[in-house]
Amino acid sequence: MSVDPYAVFVMGLALVLLSLLVLHSAMWKRGEHPRTQQAQRLVTVVQCGKDIRIRNYVEGDYVGKTVSDECEEGSPVVIGIYRE
């Protein structure tokens, strides 16, 4: 029984193309994920009396914390933290 060299070549080529396709899709997915995370920013919602403000998140912020932002009425309190 002899093996056809053309069939071996075609099968090898198909395996190489399939592995390149898998490698390309894995690299594309990996490259897509960090760009999505960079677009989002973390913000803090501060309530100052009846006024509500949104500012950039500061390390150590938590819901219920009284912050040092200036307020005309009452003390400013963090009421939410989220990504936008």
N, CA, C and O of each residue as an XYZ file, in Angstrom:
336
protein
N       0.843     -1.181      0.000
C       0.000      0.000      0.000
C       0.888      1.245      0.000
O       1.776      1.384      0.841
N       0.642      2.137     -0.940
C       1.447      3.349     -1.019
C       0.592      4.570     -0.678
O      -0.624      4.574     -0.872
N       1.264      5.608     -0.162
C       0.579      6.836      0.241
C       0.771      7.868     -0.860
O       1.887      8.101     -1.324
N      -0.295      8.461     -1.254
C      -0.250      9.477     -2.307
C       0.377     10.755     -1.751
O      -0.161     11.319     -0.798
N       1.497     11.237     -2.308
C       2.153     12.449     -1.793
C       1.273     13.699     -1.935
O       1.363     14.616     -1.118
N       0.437     13.736     -2.952
C      -0.463     14.885     -3.141
C      -1.478     14.961     -2.009
O      -1.771     16.056     -1.530
N      -2.017     13.849     -1.572
C      -2.987     13.822     -0.471
C      -2.333     14.258      0.838
O      -2.947     14.978      1.626
N      -1.097     13.831      1.075
C      -0.371     14.241      2.282
C      -0.137     15.746      2.264
O      -0.297     16.413      3.286
N       0.243     16.287      1.097
C       0.465     17.730      0.969
C      -0.812     18.518      1.234
O      -0.776     19.517      1.952
N      -1.920     18.098      0.679
C      -3.201     18.791      0.850
C      -3.646     18.735      2.308
O      -4.117     19.741      2.839
N      -3.510     17.592      2.965
C      -3.887     17.469      4.378
C      -2.997     18.346      5.268
O      -3.489     18.976      6.204
N      -1.704     18.391      4.983
C      -0.784     19.240      5.740
C      -1.115     20.707      5.581
O      -1.107     21.465      6.551
N      -1.406     21.104      4.354
C      -1.771     22.488      4.074
C      -3.072     22.859      4.783
O      -3.189     23.964      5.313
N      -4.034     21.970      4.801
C      -5.306     22.228      5.484
C      -5.086     22.390      6.987
O      -5.693     23.265      7.605
N      -4.230     21.564      7.581
C      -3.939     21.679      9.015
C      -3.234     22.994      9.340
O      -3.539     23.623     10.354
N      -2.300     23.414      8.495
C      -1.596     24.679      8.717
C      -2.574     25.847      8.625
O      -2.542     26.740      9.472
N      -3.436     25.858      7.619
C      -4.412     26.941      7.465
C      -5.405     26.978      8.629
O      -5.776     28.056      9.094
N      -5.832     25.815      9.095
C      -6.740     25.767     10.231
C      -6.077     26.308     11.494
O      -6.704     27.051     12.250
N      -4.806     25.939     11.735
C      -4.127     26.464     12.928
C      -3.896     27.969     12.826
O      -3.976     28.667     13.836
N      -3.614     28.480     11.639
C      -3.462     29.932     11.477
C      -4.779     30.656     11.738
O      -4.787     31.739     12.323
N      -5.872     30.075     11.315
C      -7.181     30.670     11.566
C      -7.488     30.717     13.062
O      -7.978     31.731     13.558
N      -7.208     29.640     13.779
C      -7.433     29.596     15.230
C      -6.537     30.605     15.933
O      -6.996     31.322     16.821
N      -5.268     30.671     15.551
C      -4.331     31.621     16.153
C      -4.758     33.063     15.902
O      -4.696     33.899     16.804
N      -5.189     33.354     14.680
C      -5.622     34.716     14.349
C      -6.854     35.125     15.163
O      -6.907     36.240     15.682
N      -7.833     34.242     15.277
C      -9.039     34.598     16.035
C      -8.737     34.749     17.521
O      -9.333     35.602     18.179
N      -7.831     33.948     18.064
C      -7.463     34.095     19.474
C      -6.745     35.421     19.715
O      -7.002     36.085     20.719
N      -5.864     35.809     18.823
C      -5.147     37.084     18.977
C      -6.093     38.263     18.786
O      -5.933     39.286     19.451
N      -7.072     38.146     17.895
C      -8.024     39.234     17.664
C      -8.879     39.458     18.892
O      -9.123     40.602     19.276
N      -9.344     38.372     19.523
C     -10.158     38.505     20.734
C      -9.348     39.109     21.864
O      -9.849     39.967     22.591
N      -8.123     38.684     22.026
C      -7.268     39.191     23.098
C      -6.976     40.673     22.896
O      -6.918     41.417     23.875
N      -6.793     41.116     21.676
C      -6.518     42.520     21.383
C      -7.746     43.400     21.524
O      -7.611     44.597     21.774
N      -8.927     42.849     21.374
C     -10.160     43.625     21.452
C     -10.521     43.969     22.893
O     -11.043     45.052     23.160
N     -10.250     43.067     23.812
C     -10.682     43.228     25.197
C     -10.067     44.448     25.905
O     -10.829     45.213     26.496
N      -8.764     44.681     25.889
C      -8.207     45.840     26.604
C      -8.701     47.178     26.082
O      -8.847     48.122     26.859
N      -8.963     47.283     24.784
C      -9.459     48.554     24.266
C     -10.825     48.895     24.829
O     -11.128     50.070     25.036
N     -11.643     47.908     25.078
C     -12.964     48.149     25.650
C     -12.829     48.637     27.079
O     -13.567     49.530     27.495
N     -11.924     48.085     27.823
C     -11.754     48.499     29.209
C     -11.177     49.902     29.308
O     -11.527     50.636     30.233
N     -10.316     50.295     28.397
C      -9.723     51.623     28.460
C     -10.756     52.713     28.202
O     -10.609     53.827     28.706
N     -11.783     52.420     27.439
C     -12.775     53.431     27.101
C     -13.651     53.792     28.301
O     -14.222     54.882     28.339
N     -13.762     52.904     29.267
C     -14.605     53.160     30.422
C     -13.818     53.922     31.486
O     -12.620     53.698     31.663
N     -14.497     54.819     32.188
C     -13.849     55.518     33.297
C     -14.689     55.344     34.545
O     -15.905     55.168     34.463
N     -14.058     55.392     35.678
C     -14.720     55.214     36.959
C     -15.077     56.585     37.512
O     -14.218     57.460     37.618
N     -16.354     56.773     37.866
C     -16.812     58.058     38.369
C     -17.503     57.891     39.720
O     -17.973     56.806     40.063
N     -17.555     58.972     40.470
C     -18.211     59.021     41.773
C     -19.364     60.014     41.687
O     -19.205     61.113     41.155
N     -20.520     59.626     42.210
C     -21.686     60.514     42.253
C     -21.759     61.097     43.663
O     -21.843     60.360     44.645
N     -21.724     62.419     43.750
C     -21.735     63.107     45.036
C     -23.017     63.920     45.155
O     -23.360     64.685     44.253
N     -23.730     63.753     46.282
C     -24.933     64.546     46.527
C     -24.585     65.651     47.505
O     -24.003     65.419     48.564
N     -24.961     66.862     47.113
C     -24.664     68.042     47.912
C     -25.997     68.757     48.143
O     -26.389     69.607     47.343
N     -26.689     68.422     49.221
C     -28.035     68.945     49.440
C     -28.966     68.347     48.398
O     -29.145     67.130     48.346
N     -29.570     69.213     47.554
C     -30.423     68.732     46.467
C     -29.655     68.584     45.168
O     -30.167     68.021     44.200
N     -28.434     69.085     45.140
C     -27.593     69.061     43.948
C     -26.829     67.729     43.863
O     -26.317     67.236     44.869
N     -26.759     67.158     42.663
C     -26.007     65.921     42.448
C     -24.910     66.212     41.432
O     -25.168     66.770     40.366
N     -23.687     65.829     41.773
C     -22.536     66.062     40.902
C     -21.862     64.739     40.573
O     -21.910     63.789     41.354
N     -21.232     64.694     39.399
C     -20.438     63.535     39.005
C     -18.999     64.003     38.854
O     -18.724     64.997     38.182
N     -18.089     63.280     39.483
C     -16.673     63.632     39.392
C     -15.864     62.357     39.193
O     -16.386     61.255     39.358
N     -14.599     62.507     38.841
C     -13.725     61.350     38.684
C     -13.545     60.649     40.023
O     -13.494     61.290     41.072
N     -13.451     59.334     39.971
C     -13.262     58.530     41.175
C     -11.916     58.864     41.813
O     -10.907     59.005     41.122
N     -11.914     58.987     43.134
C     -10.697     59.213     43.900
C     -10.484     57.973     44.761
O     -11.425     57.484     45.386
N      -9.258     57.462     44.799
C      -8.947     56.274     45.594
C      -9.424     56.463     47.028
O      -9.096     57.461     47.670
N     -10.186     55.518     47.520
C     -10.706     55.590     48.882
C     -12.161     56.008     48.961
O     -12.750     55.986     50.042
N     -12.759     56.395     47.823
C     -14.189     56.742     47.823
C     -15.040     55.502     48.083
O     -14.728     54.417     47.591
N     -16.097     55.658     48.842
C     -17.070     54.592     49.059
C     -18.427     55.238     49.313
O     -18.497     56.399     49.714
N     -19.501     54.495     49.084
C     -20.852     55.021     49.243
C     -21.088     55.341     50.716
O     -20.844     54.507     51.589
N     -21.563     56.545     50.982
C     -21.813     56.992     52.343
C     -20.700     57.858     52.911
O     -20.858     58.449     53.979
N     -19.583     57.939     52.211
C     -18.441     58.729     52.687
C     -18.721     60.220     52.518
O     -19.229     60.642     51.479
N     -18.394     61.015     53.530
C     -18.467     62.468     53.435
C     -17.162     62.935     52.810
O     -16.079     62.635     53.311
N     -17.276     63.676     51.704
C     -16.080     64.119     50.984
C     -15.841     65.598     51.215
O     -16.696     66.302     51.752
N     -14.673     66.061     50.807
C     -14.289     67.443     51.090
C     -14.665     68.420     49.977
O     -14.157     69.541     49.961
N     -15.538     68.030     49.049
C     -15.996     68.966     48.011
C     -16.760     70.106     48.673
O     -17.405     69.919     49.705
N     -16.681     71.288     48.069
C     -17.385     72.429     48.652
C     -18.866     72.372     48.314
O     -19.245     72.070     47.182
N     -19.696     72.664     49.301
C     -21.145     72.609     49.160
C     -21.751     73.867     49.765
O     -21.266     74.379     50.774
N     -22.825     74.364     49.136
C     -23.523     75.515     49.697
C     -24.452     75.094     50.824
O     -24.587     75.808     51.817
N     -25.096     73.936     50.680
C     -26.020     73.478     51.715
C     -25.728     72.018     52.064
O     -25.666     71.172     51.172
N     -25.553     71.722     53.321
C     -25.299     70.350     53.766
C     -23.879     69.899     53.493
O     -23.060     70.649     52.960
N     -23.605     68.673     53.864
C     -22.272     68.129     53.621
C     -22.325     67.174     52.431
O     -23.275     66.401     52.303
N     -21.320     67.219     51.565
C     -21.315     66.360     50.377
C     -21.095     64.893     50.739
O     -20.168     64.563     51.479
N     -21.950     64.015     50.214
C     -21.884     62.588     50.519
C     -21.853     61.801     49.209
O     -22.582     62.114     48.268
N     -21.002     60.778     49.162
C     -20.934     59.906     47.992
C     -22.169     59.003     47.987
O     -22.424     58.289     48.957
N     -22.940     59.037     46.886
C     -24.139     58.200     46.822
C     -24.020     57.101     45.757
O     -24.920     56.272     45.624
N     -22.926     57.090     45.006
C     -22.759     56.051     44.004
C     -21.412     56.090     43.345
O     -20.794     57.149     43.231
N     -20.942     54.913     42.899
C     -19.690     54.779     42.161
C     -19.980     53.826     41.000
O     -20.513     52.737     41.213
N     -19.634     54.226     39.780
C     -19.897     53.354     38.634
C     -18.956     53.665     37.477
O     -18.255     54.678     37.482
N     -18.953     52.778     36.485
C     -18.176     52.983     35.247
C     -19.105     53.522     34.176
O     -20.257     53.105     34.061
N     -18.585     54.450     33.399
C     -19.383     54.948     32.286
C     -18.641     54.796     30.988
O     -19.159     55.163     29.934
